[in-house]
Amino acid sequence: MQVKELLQLTHWVDKNIKTANVAKKYQQLQAILQHNVNSRNNQPQQPFKDQKDDVISTIKDISTGSLTNEQERMLDTLGIERHLGTHGIEKLEEILFKNGLDMATAAAEIATIHQDISNGVKQSDQLKASLTPLVSEDEEEDDENSDVVMRIHFQNEVAMENLSDFKKWGSTWWDIGRGIAMAHDHTPEDIRVVGAQKGSIIIELAVIAAIATTTSTIILSALKVADRVLTIRKKAEEIKSLKLNNKKLEDDLEKEADKEKSQGLKNITQEISISLNINENGDGEKLKVLEKSVKSLIDFVENGGEVDFYADDENVSEDEQNDIEQLKVNFAEIKKLEQRVLAIEHKNS
C-alpha cells in the first residue's frame, strides 16, 4: 500500500467513523445494557431500542465502496470494517435477538465492539500523525502521480509459483494491456511497472485513467454475467431439491446458463468497442487484440486473480476527471457484485 493511500484511509476514518460517533453510539447502547445487568430485582429494566436503532442507522449508511481493496483490508486489520454495514447490523442483531437476549453476555459483546472501534480509531490517529509529515514534506511531483495505479494480485489459480507461471501470466497481462491500450490509441509501453510486493505476488502498473476505467468496466461486466449465470444455476439446484423429476426443465436451465455465459462474454467486447468507437471494418486489428484482452482478463479474474485501483485525487488532470469518477463508480459496484457472487456460489455449493 502506498503512503498516500494509507494516509487517505485515515482521513476516511475521520470522516466516516469519528464524525459519525460510531464508537460513542456503541458505548451508549452498552451503557444501558450494563445498567440492566446491574439493576436489582425491584428496579425496572430500561428500554434500549432507541440506542440500538441509532447504531443501526449510523453503520448501515457507512459504505467502504470508495476504498481500495488494500485500504479495506487495512480497515479490517484496525478492527473497524467488520462492525460496519450489513455485517455490523447482522452481528448486532445476533447479539441482541437471534440467540435469545442474555443481557450480561450482550453487554460484554457490545463492550468488545466498542473497544475494537475505539482502538482502531486510535491506531488510525497514530498513523495519520506519523504519515502526514512524510507526505506534506514530499514536494516532488513526478509523472506517476497523475496515473492510476492498477494493482494486480496473482493468487489462487493464477498464482506465480515458478518461472513457467511467471512467463505464462506475464504473457497474459501483456495481451490484456496491449488490447486495452490499443483501444485507447496507446501501446503496451505506455503501461509502466511501478512496484511489486511480497506475499501472493502483487504487481503495480501505472496506467492512464482511461485504460484503468476500461479495465474496470470489463471486470464489472464479467461479474454481471457471472451473477446472472449463477442465479440461473441456483434455480436449477432449487428444482433438483424439490425432486420434481423434471429432468428436461433442469437440463434447459443448465443450457440457458451456458448460453447466458457464452453470449454475455461476447457482448462485453462488443459493448467496449462501441463505447470506444472501434469500427470492425476500419480497426480490425484493434478489435482482434481487444477481444483477446477481454477474454484473458476475464479468465484471470475467474481463476481467483484480483485487480485493484488507486488514484491520487489531488493530482488528477481535468481531462481525466470523468474517467476517474467512472472508475470509482465501477470499483464500488465491482466490490458489491463480488460479495453477491461469492454468496451465491457458497449457497450453490
KEVO-667933 format. One record per atom (N, C-alpha, C): residue in one letter; y, x, z. Coordinates in steps of 0.001 Angstrom, whole numbers, padded with zeros to 6 digits, always signed. Example, Ala and Ser with C-alpha at 12.3 -4.5 7.8 and 13.67 -1.06 7.14 Angstrom:
KEVO-667933
A-005690+013190+007800;A-004500+012300+007800;A-003300+013200+007800;S-002250+012850+007080;S-001060+013670+007140;S+000030+012900+007870;
This chain:
KEVO-667933
M-001189+000845+000000;M+000000+000000+000000;M+001244+000884+000000;Q+002216+000538-000837;Q+003442+001313-000903;Q+004324+001037+000317;V+005196+002026+000617;V+006050+001913+001798;V+006947+000677+001701;K+007555+000476+000529;K+008441-000685+000371;K+007668-001996+000488;E+006444-001981+000000;E+005595-003174+000060;E+005292-003536+001515;L+005019-002519+002332;L+004753-002747+003748;L+006015-003196+004465;L+007144-002599+004119;L+008409-002999+004744;L+008748-004445+004398;Q+008493-004845+003159;Q+008753-006231+002752;Q+007897-007212+003555;L+006683-006780+003915;L+005824-007633+004739;L+006463-007863+006107;T+007065-006839+006683;T+007716-007014+007993;T+008885-007988+007882;H+009579-007970+006759;H+010671-008933+006550;H+010109-010348+006418;W+008941-010460+005762;W+008278-011761+005629;W+007901-012287+007009;V+007393-011419+007883;V+007039-011821+009244;V+008280-012311+009991;D+009388-011602+009829;D+010645-012036+010471;D+011016-013445+010036;K+010964-013685+008726;K+011427-014953+008165;K+010475-016106+008459;N+009165-015848+008364;N+008186-016931+008431;N+007523-017114+009786;I+007480-016065+010599;I+006803-016153+011893;I+007806-016155+013044;K+008711-015188+013041;K+009680-015102+014144;K+010687-016241+014087;T+011288-016461+012926;T+012315-017505+012803;T+011733-018886+013077;A+010474-019095+012702;A+009828-020390+012924;A+009293-020541+014351;N+009432-019483+015167;N+008984-019526+016571;N+007513-019922+016705;V+006679-019354+015826;V+005263-019724+015832;V+004609-019385+017175;A+004833-018165+017660;A+004217-017751+018931;A+004685-018650+020082;K+005972-018959+020099;K+006532-019780+021179;K+005926-021183+021173;K+005692-021737+019989;K+005147-023099+019906;K+003692-023145+020386;Y+002935-022090+020077;Y+001582-021993+020647;Y+001664-021861+022168;Q+002649-021112+022639;Q+002807-020908+024083;Q+003148-022220+024788;Q+003995-023034+024168;Q+004362-024320+024760;Q+003157-025250+024843;L+002304-025227+023824;L+001082-026030+023855;L+000151-025519+024961;Q+000020-024209+025056;Q-000859-023623+026066;Q-000375-023933+027476;A+000938-023983+027664;A+001505-024222+028998;A+001108-025606+029517;I+001153-026609+028644;I+000786-027969+029067;I-000715-028056+029343;L-001510-027419+028472;L-002955-027416+028706;L-003282-026743+030041;Q-002601-025641+030339;Q-002860-024928+031583;Q-002404-025747+032784;H-001280-026471+032623;H-000800-027359+033689;H-001871-028406+034018;N-002482-028965+032974;N-003526-029979+033186;N-004761-029387+033865;V-005044-028130+033538;V-006168-027452+034196;V-005894-027288+035686;N-004650-026929+036019;N-004284-026623+037413;N-003950-027862+038241;S-003757-029007+037552;S-003342-030197+038288;S-004453-030685+039204;R-004058-031225+040312;R-005040-031735+041267;R-005502-033131+040847;N-006522-033618+041534;N-007150-034879+041144;N-006193-036060+041126;N-005213-036056+042024;N-004310-037203+042108;N-003089-037072+041204;Q-003027-035984+040433;Q-001889-035790+039518;Q-002275-036222+038106;P-001393-036943+037439;P-001701-037401+036072;P-001712-036233+035079;Q-002564-036346+034076;Q-002606-035344+033013;Q-001411-035549+032067;Q-000793-034461+031668;Q+000342-034559+030751;Q-000153-034609+029308;P+000423-035496+028503;P+000036-035532+027082;P+000529-034264+026365;F-000217-033814+025350;F+000188-032600+024623;F+000268-032847+023117;K+000282-034133+022736;K+000312-034474+021310;K+001547-033907+020615;D+002722-034040+021226;D+003949-033562+020583;D+003891-032060+020333;Q+003399-031306+021315;Q+003319-029851+021166;Q+002280-029467+020104;K+001160-030215+020112;K+000125-029954+019103;K+000658-030238+017704;D+001345-031372+017528;D+001911-031735+016226;D+002973-030731+015783;D+003727-030212+016758;D+004772-029229+016441;D+004148-027949+015885;V+003049-027521+016496;V+002352-026329+015999;V+001840-026574+014583;I+001175-027713+014372;I+000578-028010+013069;I+001647-028110+011981;S+002745-028817+012262;S+003792-028980+011247;S+004443-027647+010895;T+004418-026710+011841;T+005011-025388+011588;T+004085-024518+010760;I+002816-024402+011172;I+001933-023455+010488;I+001434-023965+009142;K+001424-025293+008942;K+000913-025802+007662;K+001859-025487+006512;D+003145-025298+006825;D+004134-025026+005778;D+004328-023535+005526;I+003614-022679+006264;I+003755-021242+006060;I+002745-020797+005013;S+003232-020414+003852;S+002363-020004+002750;S+002410-018493+002575;T+001241-017902+002382;T+001161-016466+002108;T+001059-016202+000603;G+001326-017235-000191;G+001189-017110-001639;G+002086-016067-002264;S+003211-015758-001639;S+004134-014773-002201;S+003734-013348-001867;L+002738-013160-001001;L+002311-011829-000594;L+001273-011274-001560;T+001257-009958-001715;T+000189-009328-002480;T-001088-009372-001650;N-002217-009099-002290;N-003478-009081-001553;N-003460-008032-000451;E-002853-006873-000734;E-002761-005819+000274;E-001911-006271+001458;Q-000798-006951+001189;Q+000057-007457+002267;Q-000677-008505+003089;E-001437-009364+002402;E-002164-010419+003106;E-003245-009821+004011;R-003910-008767+003510;R-004918-008102+004344;R-004274-007427+005555;M-003095-006841+005365;M-002383-006230+006490;M-001954-007296+007493;L-001535-008471+006998;L-001153-009564+007890;L-002350-009992+008733;D-003540-009955+008142;D-004747-010275+008897;D-005048-009175+009919;T-004828-007918+009534;T-005017-006804+010459;T-004084-006935+011658;L-002891-007460+011422;L-001935-007680+012513;L-002356-008848+013412;G-003378-009610+012991;G-003868-010721+013803;G-003112-012018+013611;I-002336-012116+012525;I-001479-013286+012313;I-002054-014244+011268;E-002532-013711+010152;E-002877-014520+008987;E-003908-015611+009289;R-004882-015296+010132;R-005978-016257+010410;R-005509-017486+011163;H-004308-017449+011738;H-003805-018570+012535;H-002769-019406+011777;L-002679-019194+010461;L-001690-019912+009661;L-002369-020863+008678;G-001588-021806+008149;G-002063-022687+007085;G-003287-023496+007473;T-004121-023751+006478;T-005312-024587+006679;T-006250-024001+007719;H-006446-022664+007673;H-007351-022023+008635;H-006857-022218+010061;G-005552-022053+010247;G-004983-022209+011587;G-005122-023624+012109;I-004885-024601+011234;I-004988-026009+011638;I-006437-026365+011986;E-007376-025923+011140;E-008792-026201+011408;E-009236-025596+012736;K-008784-024377+013019;K-009142-023729+014280;K-008566-024489+015470;L-007310-024908+015337;L-006655-025640+016427;L-007365-026965+016693;E-007689-027705+015637;E-008372-028990+015811;E-009782-028807+016371;E-010424-027719+015994;E-011747-027421+016541;E-011661-027183+018048;I-010642-026447+018475;I-010460-026155+019894;I-010177-027428+020697;L-009330-028299+020133;L-008860-029460+020894;L-009758-030691+020773;F-010460-030838+019637;F-011121-032123+019398;F-012602-032047+019028;K-012946-031156+018101;K-014264-031246+017472;K-015420-031055+018445;N-015253-030193+019407;N-016356-029914+020320;N-016186-030602+021678;G-015335-031625+021697;G-015054-032288+022968;G-014076-031446+023762;L-013072-032046+024314;L-011986-031297+024952;L-012401-030757+026315;D-012575-029453+026361;D-012737-028729+027622;D-011389-028075+027885;M-010600-028668+028804;M-009209-028277+028983;M-009061-026794+029319;A-009921-026283+030184;A-009806-024875+030598;A-010101-023939+029432;T-011157-024252+028669;T-011506-023412+027514;T-010418-023491+026450;A-009915-024713+026214;A-008855-024897+025216;A-007614-024094+025596;A-007221-024141+026855;A-006041-023396+027314;A-006244-021896+027108;A-007448-021417+027407;A-007734-019985+027255;A-007703-019563+025787;E-008263-020397+024894;E-008305-020038+023474;E-006922-020102+022834;I-006114-021080+023230;I-004738-021157+022719;I-003938-019961+023231;A-004194-019556+024466;A-003519-018376+025022;A-003871-017130+024212;T-005115-017032+023768;T-005544-015891+022951;T-004823-015880+021607;I-004695-017069+020991;I-003977-017162+019718;I-002520-016751+019900;H-001899-017253+020974;H-000510-016887+021259;H-000380-015374+021409;Q-001343-014756+022085;Q-001306-013316+022288;Q-001493-012557+020974;D-002415-013058+020133;D-002637-012437+018820;D-001343-012395+018013;I-000665-013547+017943;I+000557-013638+017124;I+001671-012795+017735;S+001813-012844+019042;S+002859-012047+019713;S+002645-010558+019478;N+001392-010126+019614;N+001089-008706+019379;N+001336-008319+017920;G+000958-009218+017005;G+001179-008951+015585;G+002653-008814+015255;V+003479-009674+015843;V+004928-009608+015613;V+005490-008303+016177;K+005025-007898+017357;K+005482-006635+017951;K+005114-005444+017064;Q+003892-005447+016543;Q+003476-004360+015661;Q+004296-004352+014376;S+004601-005554+013861;S+005444-005653+012670;S+006833-005082+012950;D+007383-005400+014119;D+008698-004855+014505;D+008662-003333+014574;Q+007567-002797+015116;Q+007429-001346+015228;Q+007350-000699+013843;L+006598-001337+012947;L+006507-000832+011578;L+007872-000844+010901;K+008598-001944+011081;K+009918-002064+010448;K+010863-000980+010965;A+010850-000752+012272;A+011717+000262+012866;A+011386+001653+012336;S+010099+001910+012098;S+009671+003223+011609;S+009940+003405+010120;L+009776+002323+009338;L+009850+002440+007885;L+011262+002297+007326;T+012093+001512+007986;T+013436+001249+007449;T+014217+002535+007163;P+014254+003516+008077;P+014991+004754+007774;P+014415+005495+006565;L+013095+005444+006405;L+012471+006156+005287;L+012889+005560+003954;V+012931+004224+003892;V+013265+003554+002636;V+014748+003610+002360;S+015574+003377+003385;S+017022+003330+003171;S+017598+004693+002829;E+016930+005765+003292;E+017441+007099+003016;E+016954+007638+001675;D+015998+006956+001077;D+015492+007398-000222;D+016404+006839-001308;E+017290+007672-001833;E+018284+007199-002782;E+017878+007459-004225;E+016684+008031-004404;E+016245+008300-005771;E+015825+007006-006443;E+016335+006786-007624;E+015966+005604-008407;E+015272+006091-009671;D+013951+006134-009650;D+013247+006576-010852;D+012816+005379-011676;D+012253+005676-012857;D+011893+004607-013790;D+010791+003721-013257;E+009949+004260-012336;E+008828+003474-011834;E+009273+002221-011102;N+010454+002309-010457;N+010880+001208-009600;N+011133-000073-010376;S+011384+000032-011675;S+011646-001174-012460;S+010360-001766-013030;D+009246-001060-012842;D+007967-001557-013337;D+007252-002392-012287;V+006313-003186-012763;V+005407-003896-011866;V+004203-002991-011629;V+003763-002901-010382;V+002545-002159-010075;V+001371-003128-010176;M+000426-002801-011030;M-000777-003613-011187;M-001907-002848-010497;R-002399-003397-009416;R-003384-002707-008578;R-004778-003230-008915;I-005646-002349-009385;I-006972-002739-009859;I-008030-002254-008876;H-008821-003186-008344;H-009856-002870-007368;H-011220-002840-008072;F-011835-001659-008136;F-013165-001528-008725;F-014191-001695-007610;Q-014698-002912-007472;Q-015557-003240-006340;Q-016652-004207-006773;N-017597-004462-005848;N-018719-005360-006115;N-019499-004907-007355;E-019658-005790-008345;E-020447-005430-009523;E-019707-004505-010480;V-018424-004253-010231;V-017657-003348-011100;V-017238-002099-010323;A-018020-001757-009308;A-017715-000565-008512;A-017974+000699-009335;M-017187+001739-009057;M-017401+003040-009687;M-018190+003920-008720;E-019463+004083-008992;E-020313+004863-008100;E-020726+006197-008696;N-020488+006389-009983;N-020835+007651-010632;N-019975+007819-011881;L-020156+008939-012589;L-019324+009226-013758;L-019585+008250-014901;S-020813+007742-014980;S-021107+006757-016038;S-020296+005484-015816;D-020231+005043-014544;D-019400+003873-014207;D-017938+004156-014515;F-017506+005367-014179;F-016111+005759-014407;F-015771+005668-015895;K-016682+006173-016729;K-016469+006127-018182;K-016456+004685-018682;K-017423+003891-018199;K-017550+002502-018656;K-016304+001688-018320;W-015909+001708-017036;W-014797+000860-016631;W-013448+001429-017054;G-013393+002750-017233;G-012179+003337-017806;G-011976+002862-019227;S-013087+002823-020002;S-013027+002331-021375;S-012675+000844-021419;T-013248+000083-020476;T-012953-001354-020413;T-011473-001586-020180;W-010884-000844-019242;W-009468-001049-018949;W-008556-000489-020037;W-009075+000458-020813;W-008317+000888-021989;W-008243-000271-022985;D-009383-000961-023184;D-009398-002129-024081;D-008471-003230-023566;I-008540-003488-022251;I-007698-004540-021664;I-006222-004193-021842;G-005861-002979-021453;G-004467-002563-021547;G-003963-002499-022972;R-004802-002007-023876;R-004399-001892-025285;R-004127-003258-025890;G-005037-004213-025635;G-004867-005537-026226;G-003611-006237-025751;I-003383-006211-024433;I-002205-006906-023890;I-000935-006156-024251;A-000988-004808-024236;A+000204-004023-024605;A+000592-004278-026055;M-000397-004261-026961;M-000098-004501-028379;M+000475-005891-028594;A+000010-006855-027800;A+000529-008224-027921;A+002020-008272-027605;H+002482-007286-026832;H+003907-007202-026487;H+004607-006064-027236;D+003991-005621-028340;D+004542-004536-029162;D+004705-003240-028387;H+003743-002963-027490;H+003700-001701-026762;H+002374-001012-027057;T+002177+000145-026456;T+000951+000917-026662;T+000288+001185-025314;P-000992+001599-025306;P-001641+001940-024031;P-000903+003037-023271;E-000215+003909-024013;E+000527+005000-023364;E+001703+004500-022539;D+002126+003250-022786;D+003228+002672-022003;D+002758+002163-020641;I+001451+002153-020420;I+000891+001781-019117;I+000522+003069-018395;R+001218+003364-017314;R+001074+004653-016640;R+000268+004523-015348;V-000595+005496-015099;V-001311+005569-013828;V-000362+006202-012814;V-000039+005461-011758;V+000939+005963-010775;V+000340+006186-009402;G-000930+005825-009224;G-001531+006040-007911;G-002991+005659-007900;A-003705+006189-006915;A-005114+005842-006713;A-005399+005907-005230;Q-006341+005095-004764;Q-006641+005024-003339;Q-008129+005159-003103;K-008480+005476-001866;K-009882+005644-001489;K-010515+004292-001196;G-011773+004351-000759;G-012498+003120-000445;G-013186+002635-001701;S-013219+001293-001902;S-013606+000816-003214;S-012471+001308-004096;I-012785+001995-005180;I-011749+002725-005932;I-010659+001767-006386;I-009419+002150-006120;I-008252+001347-006488;I-007329+002223-007322;I-006984+001761-008501;I-006059+002491-009366;I-004810+001643-009562;E-003658+002282-009448;E-002382+001581-009612;E-001759+001963-010955;L-001427+000946-011733;L-000823+001134-013045;L+000600+000593-013035;A+001522+001333-013615;A+002895+000851-013767;A+003026+000228-015149;V+003391-001042-015192;V+003496-001760-016461;V+004802-002539-016493;I+005245-002873-017704;I+006424-003738-017799;I+006048-005123-017282;A+007048-005870-016865;A+006802-007182-016252;A+006053-008123-017195;A+006369-008063-018485;A+005734-008973-019445;A+004234-008747-019524;I+003787-007482-019476;I+002353-007173-019524;I+001666-007678-018267;A+002305-007463-017104;A+001729-007948-015840;A+001628-009466-015844;T+002644-010132-016368;T+002647-011600-016387;T+001552-012137-017306;T+001381-011523-018472;T+000316-011945-019380;T-001046-011728-018737;T-001234-010597-018054;T-002495-010315-017363;T-002778-011388-016320;S-001757-011746-015537;S-001945-012778-014508;S-002229-014136-015132;T-001630-014420-016282;T-001868-015693-016971;T-003322-015794-017433;I-003871-014679-017942;I-005272-014663-018375;I-006191-014919-017184;I-005935-014233-016068;I-006775-014395-014877;I-006690-015821-014353;L-005469-016371-014301;L-005277-017738-013823;L-006012-018736-014719;S-005902-018556-016028;S-006582-019463-016969;S-008093-019376-016811;A-008604-018158-016607;A-010047-017977-016422;A-010525-018662-015149;L-009723-018588-014095;L-010092-019248-012837;L-010079-020768-012988;K-009153-021289-013785;K-009123-022732-014037;K-010394-023172-014766;V-010828-022336-015711;V-012084-022634-016407;V-013247-022602-015418;A-013291-021555-014580;A-014367-021422-013590;A-014382-022618-012644;D-013199-023087-012262;D-013090-024231-011361;D-013702-025477-011996;R-013386-025689-013274;R-013932-026871-013977;R-015453-026754-014146;V-015910-025560-014510;V-017346-025348-014725;V-018120-025562-013426;L-017628-024986-012340;L-018315-025118-011055;L-018297-026558-010546;T-017217-027282-010835;T-017139-028687-010433;T-018204-029510-011160;I-018400-029234-012455;I-019430-029935-013229;I-020814-029605-012670;R-021035-028322-012389;R-022336-027904-011868;R-022582-028462-010463;K-021513-028646-009723;K-021634-029259-008399;K-022122-030703-008544;K-021591-031414-009557;K-022039-032791-009816;K-023523-032817-010167;A-023940-031817-010962;A-025354-031747-011337;A-026232-031548-010099;E-025771-030691-009183;E-026527-030448-007953;E-026588-031703-007083;E-025480-032468-007074;E-025448-033702-006290;E-026456-034709-006833;I-026554-034785-008147;I-027509-035714-008766;I-028940-035292-008434;K-029186-033970-008481;K-030520-033471-008118;K-030881-033844-006690;S-029893-033721-005791;S-030152-034012-004375;S-030439-035485-004130;L-029937-036356-005039;L-030192-037794-004902;L-031600-038169-005353;K-032261-037213-006049;K-033641-037424-006509;K-033778-038701-007346;L-032878-038805-008327;L-032892-039986-009192;L-033885-039837-010345;N-034474-038648-010456;N-035418-038362-011536;N-034800-038600-012911;N-033515-038307-013019;N-032824-038450-014303;N-032597-037043-014873;K-033662-036478-015443;K-033601-035099-015940;K-032603-034957-017075;K-032497-036002-017908;K-031579-035929-019052;K-030129-035793-018578;L-029761-036567-017563;L-028399-036505-017043;L-028115-035119-016454;E-029099-034574-015732;E-028930-033234-015174;E-028743-032203-016278;D-029590-032274-017314;D-029508-031326-018432;D-028185-031470-019181;D-027741-032716-019370;D-026475-032957-020076;D-025302-032337-019318;L-025314-032447-017992;L-024240-031864-017189;L-024254-030340-017266;E-025453-029741-017261;E-025562-028286-017383;E-025040-027820-018747;K-025401-028572-019802;K-024911-028239-021144;K-023391-028384-021213;E-022871-029419-020558;E-021425-029637-020541;E-020717-028484-019827;A-021341-027993-018756;A-020769-026867-018020;A-020715-025621-018903;D-021827-025343-019626;D-021867-024179-020520;D-020838-024322-021641;K-020724-025544-022188;K-019769-025798-023261;K-018337-025621-022754;E-018075-026115-021549;E-016738-026009-020955;E-016349-024542-020784;K-017311-023722-020340;K-017021-022310-020143;K-016761-021608-021473;S-017644-021827-022439;S-017514-021170-023740;S-016205-021544-024432;Q-015911-022844-024474;Q-014702-023308-025137;Q-013454-022909-024365;G-013556-022982-023039;G-012404-022635-022207;G-011970-021202-022385;L-012928-020277-022445;L-012599-018861-022611;L-012028-018588-024005;K-012534-019301-025023;K-011961-019159-026364;K-010511-019632-026390;N-010265-020719-025671;N-008913-021283-025668;N-007890-020343-025038;I-008345-019498-024104;I-007406-018604-023421;I-006732-017670-024426;T-007517-017036-025294;T-006953-016138-026308;T-005994-016896-027215;Q-006390-018101-027595;Q-005541-018908-028485;Q-004214-019247-027803;E-004281-019645-026529;E-003058-020012-025807;E-002131-018809-025631;I-002715-017646-025317;I-001905-016436-025154;I-001256-016042-026472;S-002031-016095-027568;S-001492-015706-028881;S-000360-016634-029315;I-000493-017927-029005;I+000568-018882-029359;I+001830-018605-028537;S+001641-018372-027232;S+002805-018136-026367;S+003546-016856-026744;L+002818-015878-027312;L+003449-014601-027688;L+003760-014534-029186;N+003583-015677-029873;N+003889-015770-031309;N+003106-014759-032138;I+001817-014621-031820;I+000957-013733-032600;I+000277-014572-033668;N+000614-014297-034912;N+000094-015075-036032;N-001235-014501-036495;E-002228-015376-036649;E-003572-014908-037011;E-003583-014223-038365;N-002758-014689-039288;N-002748-014108-040633;N-001981-012789-040681;G-000809-012798-040070;G+000032-011606-040148;G-000278-010551-039111;D-000900-010932-038004;D-001159-009995-036918;D-002644-009971-036579;G-003474-009809-037607;G-004918-009858-037404;G-005419-008820-036413;E-004904-007594-036501;E-005343-006532-035601;E-004938-006834-034164;K-003716-007322-033988;K-003248-007702-032647;K-004152-008754-032033;L-004481-009766-032840;L-005304-010868-032340;L-006698-010376-031970;K-007223-009470-032776;K-008562-008943-032548;K-008642-008177-031232;V-007670-007274-031015;V-007706-006467-029783;V-007347-007312-028566;L-006511-008343-028764;L-006176-009243-027655;L-007420-010016-027224;E-008200-010487-028194;E-009420-011228-027883;E-010392-010357-027080;K-010529-009093-027479;K-011404-008170-026749;K-010864-007908-025357;S-009541-007799-025263;S-008882-007565-023979;S-009122-008723-023021;V-008964-009941-023519;V-009169-011140-022694;V-010608-011204-022193;K-011570-010977-023093;K-012989-011027-022707;K-013302-009962-021656;S-012790-008745-021848;S-013074-007649-020907;S-012460-007924-019539;L-011253-008462-019533;L-010580-008756-018268;L-011319-009851-017508;I-011752-010881-018218;I-012489-011980-017579;I-013822-011473-017022;D-014531-010641-017801;D-015794-010059-017325;D-015557-009242-016053;F-014472-008480-016035;F-014147-007638-014884;F-013953-008485-013631;V-013172-009556-013753;V-012876-010413-012599;V-014118-011198-012179;E-014889-011694-013157;E-016090-012468-012838;E-017125-011630-012093;N-017108-010315-012305;N-018071-009432-011657;N-017550-008853-010347;G-016470-009441-009822;G-016007-009067-008489;G-014814-008145-008454;G-014309-007715-009622;G-013105-006890-009646;G-011893-007707-009234;E-010885-007026-008759;E-009678-007715-008281;E-008448-007043-008878;V-007498-007849-009295;V-006238-007330-009821;V-005107-007906-008990;D-004290-007014-008442;D-003193-007399-007573;D-001888-006952-008221;F-000782-007575-007864;F+000501-007246-008477;F+001569-007035-007409;Y+002398-006020-007634;Y+003508-005781-006711;Y+004751-005429-007524;A+005836-006127-007254;A+007103-005856-007932;A+008202-005641-006896;D+009007-004618-007102;D+010139-004345-006225;D+011314-005215-006672;D+011535-006317-005970;D+012555-007292-006381;D+013949-006688-006505;E+014221-005640-005731;E+015568-005068-005726;E+015906-004346-007030;N+014880-003948-007788;N+015132-003152-008992;N+014677-003845-010274;V+014600-005168-010242;V+014208-005920-011425;V+015423-006132-012314;S+015288-005778-013582;S+016399-005974-014511;S+016523-007443-014883;E+017687-007833-015363;E+017937-009246-015681;E+016985-009763-016749;D+016688-008930-017761;D+015835-009410-018851;D+014382-009559-018429;E+014015-008998-017248;E+012648-009149-016756;E+012540-010187-015642;Q+013644-010772-015240;Q+013650-011686-014097;Q+012732-012878-014305;N+012780-013463-015510;N+011942-014638-015784;N+010457-014300-015707;D+010097-013115-016251;D+008690-012694-016188;D+008243-012489-014748;I+009108-011903-013929;I+008756-011654-012525;I+008566-012973-011778;E+009451-013940-012040;E+009315-015242-011382;E+008015-015928-011791;Q+007675-015854-013089;Q+006430-016453-013562;Q+005226-015726-012971;L+005338-014399-012834;L+004261-013616-012234;L+003994-014067-010805;K+005056-014312-010046;K+004903-014769-008657;K+004231-016142-008597;V+004650-017039-009497;V+004046-018378-009542;V+002565-018271-009876;N+002243-017454-010902;N+000845-017278-011308;N+000010-016714-010168;F+000551-015689-009504;F-000222-014996-008479;F-000503-015910-007287;A+000483-016721-006902;A+000272-017666-005803;A-000809-018677-006174;E-000791-019136-007430;E-001795-020100-007886;E-003170-019445-007992;I-003200-018166-008411;I-004464-017431-008501;I-005146-017396-007140;K-004380-017098-006103;K-004982-016985-004767;K-005524-018332-004285;K-004817-019415-004597;K-005307-020748-004225;K-006613-021068-004949;L-006638-020785-006257;L-007830-021096-007052;L-009009-020222-006647;E-008735-018950-006314;E-009810-018064-005866;E-010496-018645-004633;Q-009709-019152-003696;Q-010277-019742-002478;Q-011068-021004-002804;R-010537-021816-003723;R-011225-023059-004107;R-012550-022748-004813;V-012512-021786-005748;V-013723-021411-006484;V-014778-020843-005544;L-014359-020000-004604;L-015290-019442-003624;L-015915-020535-002770;A-015099-021530-002404;A-015602-022645-001583;A-016636-023458-002349;I-016379-023728-003630;I-017323-024493-004463;I-018607-023706-004657;E-018458-022383-004920;E-019641-021532-005104;E-020508-021543-003852;H-019839-021491-002688;H-020577-021480-001422;H-021337-022780-001227;K-020686-023911-001557;K-021347-025214-001417;K-022499-025356-002399;N-022288-024877-003628;N-023349-024977-004632;N-024563-024140-004258;S-024290-022974-003589;S-025395-022108-003221;S-026164-022638-002025;
